[in-house]
Amino acid sequence: VRVKAATRFEKQVENDLKDVALDKPRFEVRMDDDGEFSPNGTDRVEFYFSANPGELPRQLAKVASGGEASRLMLMLKTASHSNDAGKTAVFDEVDVGIGGRVAEAVGRKLKALAATQQVFCVTHQPQIASLADRHFLVEKSVEKGKTRIGVRELNATEKVDEIARMLAGEQITDAARENARSMLASAGAN
């Protein structure tokens, strides 16, 4: 049963990875019977991964770059369909090295995962940020010679301005604001 489930899981993860700019990934679930009985059985399970054609899959922990590892973890969480209600998944810059269509696909995967558990995502991509239910801004300031970090939730107007800043840089234009409003409306955000 575990071997059959692992084969289905491998195919699901590989298909999902294609949506997030890993065109020809190889993902394998390898199981060895280590002979020691535990509440989880006798199988030792390990994930192997290759992001590039022509490279043999190797232990996941040894081959995935930061961005690849974040996207792979997102795909593992969504493909496993685990019921993690009450838990929080944290993704710190899952968008490294991606943009445009791929960032939107990652954002949609994050939104799907958020339907089953809380998701906290640090991002610099407007395509991902626009899909969030709530937006927070992390700000750094210096007060009396000490650096302070603050976090505050953004209201509707501030959401538009922050996504417009992500699109246009420091000089926010009316066109960037309109684009931000359009992205938020497409995502169903308030």
Buried (B, 14 or more C-beta within 10 A) or exposed (E): EEEEEBEEBBEBBBEBBEBBBBEEBBBBBEBEEEEEEEEEEEBBEEBBBBBEEEEEBBEBEEBBEEBBBBBBBBBBBBBEEEEBEEEEBEBEBBBBEBEEEBBBBBBBBBBBBBEBBBBBBBBEBBBBBBBBEEBEBEEEEEEEEEEEEEEEEBEEEEBBBBBBBBBBEEEBEEEBBEBBBEBBEEBEBE
